[in-house]
């Protein structure tokens, strides 16, 4: 059995864990909104038509901030369609996902849903087919108390108090040729700077996120960030990263090491942002909003699910409804470890998405809602990771991957909340065949005990939770965890994700 060693010391802080790191993402896409969070005829629906069983699961998941309404959807979105009397709202063709948008759920309804789930709104503005004026108008509608045409329109539409949206995304994936209004880095940087300046003239305290690359594998990656930040450095607070991972061609070893790619992505964007900072002689630091990340079987979408045809514009089609396995959950949990390992620069992150669409929560129309395997690493990490992220010393065996070369068999991060006297350790074993015996030096934490331990693993790494077997996979206590003489020992099963809480 391979063995590894980990040392935890609360003095070695990476940085404070900002709660926006545990964000989500709701896009008008597939069955995410309609038949997902909203189903008026469902037995659990509240007076506004929102499924309360889904609300309960979103609350359990522990998402702090939710990005809305897209995604690719936002680049063709007219925000005015989503406010006012529902019966008078226009139906529009959504070119991004080749669907019909009814606008039955709009800004007011979604804000009400956010109140129910206890999350804040992170709004994206359309810089694809629209521009600065529309972004300022939406900000005025959302954040001005009253006395102007747009704020009074909001009040007339039933919302007296402002929405007070603090975080705004300046478009979405504008580096992507698939994006409506796709621009070069130079052109996008100019319009993003104009929009940002205008929005700050109206509300100086908003947090603004400029579009970075939609993937570290885009041909413009790196240069896109440099050019865009050269235009916008003084105008924005964060730059976005997007990344999705899937198992390709049966290469499970590389898939299990996906967080290596995420680590490199983050570090490259930080280096580029700091280069622009140095060139400008600025004292300001640009942080990262990793506002789209997940496991997504994108090849499956392009091969099977894609909707086409000029007369084929369905409402709420079944799109991107990936069913996640144990190995997907382990990779997912490892991506969360990567985000925590960069807590000094990743200020915000949004799991894409929340319900039905590449989501931790699934629903059946008129039927149940249930947790996918990826639900558990998110909900547990969100609950346990408090205080500061810690830089750990890890000595572990390595293995060879086709995609990333030699990588560690184990990955880990720790967190420490000095005020509460609690710590947590998050671990993955990437071996497909062998358990790993891990020894953790916890002496620097003082006298501690294991208060919780959770492991996700299964003899069948492709086991899933489905409509017919909704509880096939769930985390189990790891009873191998023992503390003696300032050391914690634990056995990590093959292809597993583990969380340990100490107090």
Secondary structure by P-SEA (a helix, b strand, c coil): cbbbbbbbbccccccccccccccccccccccccccccccccccccccccccaaaaaaaaaacccbbbcccccccccccccccccccccbbbbbcccccbbbcccccaaaaaaaaaaaccccccccccccccaaaaaaaaaacccccccaaaaaaaaacccccccccbbbcccccccccccccccaaaaaaaaaaaaaaaaaacccbbbbcccccccccccaaaaaaaaaaaccccccbbbbbbbbbbcccaaaaaaaaaaaaaaaaaaaaaaaaaaaaaacccbbbbbccccccccaaaaaacccccccccccccccccccccccaaaaaaaaaaaaaaaaaccccccccccccccccccccccccbbbbbccaaaaaaaaaacccccccbbbbbbbbbbbccccccccccbbbbbcccccbbbbbbbbccccbbbbbbbbccccccccccbbbbbbcccccccccccccccbbbbbcccccccccbbbbbbcccbbbbbbcc
